[in-house]
Amino acid sequence: MEKKSLLMWIVPPAELDNVVEKIKDIWKPEGSIFVFAHRYDIPPKEFYITWNTTYHFRMPGVIRINRKGTTLFTIDAINVLSIEENGEIVKEWSPNWNEFENQILLTTKEGLINQIPTVVYDTIKK
């Protein structure tokens, strides 16, 4: 059985429809495509599109993401949180996920945490 990956693509509103079609054509998503928006940006300045797939290849702008409950995160972001909490990366450590409900946790170019509060903007059935 092939391993599924959860992928995310951050796009401006003008590109949303084209990117969703690319995702359907290229990655053959398994299940729905979820479109998230920043909770406080009205109208949204960018969308965070996520989907599961067994297709594995790199494309600029597409990142591998993880999910715990309603939190989406990169491993780099969890490592930064671990360093902030423990002074070092502790692989067995886990954040208090309740603090990060309905958020996306990414890192900035400077290596800092970028916490993005989100709402589901749309759910696209395949």
N, C-alpha and C positions, 0 to 999 in steps of 0.2 A: 504494500500500500504506500502510495506516495505521500510525503509529508506536506501538509498545508502550511502556508505562510499568510499572515495578515499584513497587507501592504497599505501604505497611505501616500496620497498625492495631494499636495497643497496647491490650490489653483485660484486665480482671481475669478470673480463672477462671470466675466465675459467668456472664459474658457470652459465653464462647467459642462455644458452639453457635449462639446467636442471631446473632452477628456473622458466623460462617462462612456461615450461610444468607443473610444480607444480601449478603455478598460474591458469592455464587453468583447471587442474583437481580438485583442492581444492576449489578455490573461484568462479569459473564459472563467469568470468568477463563479465560485461555488456558493450559492445562496445569494442574499441581497447585497447590494452596494449601499453603503451608508454615507450620507453627506452631513457633515457637522459644520456648524458656524460658531463663531465666537459669540458667547452669550450676550455681550454688551454692544456689539457692532451692528447697528441698524441704520441703513442696510448693511449686509455683510461685506467686508473688504476682501475676504478670502474664504475659501471652503476647504475643508479637510475631508477628503474622500477616502473611505476604507473599504476593502474587500478581501475575501479569502480566496486563495488560489493554490494550485499545485504546480503552476508554471513558475520556474525560477530563472530569472535573468534580470540584469540591471538595466535601468533606464534613468536618465537624469531627472531628478525631482521626485522619484519614487523611493520611499524608504520602507524598511521592514519595521513593523511596530508590534507591540505586545498589548494584551488586554487583561485586566484584572477587574472584574465587575464592570463598573461604568468608567473606569480609568483606562486611557490609552497611554502607552509610554514606550520610550526606547530604553534599551539596556544602559546606554550612556547616561540617561537622565537618572535612572535608579542608582547608578554608581556615584553620581554627584550627590544625590541625597544621602547615600551611605557615608560618603566622606564628610558631609556636613554634620551628620548625626554621630558618627563613630570616629572621625579623624582619619579614616582609611576605608578602603573598599572591603566590606565584609560580605562574602558571597551568601552566607546563610541569613543575613539580615533582610528584613522586609519592612517597608514603611507602613505606617498606619493608613491603610487604604481609604478609610472614611474621610480623612483630610483632603483627599484628592478625587472625590466623587465627581463625575461629569466634567472631567478635565483631561486635557492632553498634556503630557509631560515630555518636553523636548529639551535639548541643550542649545545654547547660543554658540556662535563662533568663538566666544570668549570662554566657553566651558561652564557657563552658569545655567541654572534652571530657568526654563521658560514654561510657566504654568498657564495654560490657556483654558479658561472656563468655557464649556461648550453646551450647545443644545443640538438636538437632532433636527436638521433642516429638511431632510428628505430621506426616504427609504425607497430604493429603486429595485424592484423585483427583476430577476434576470430573465 
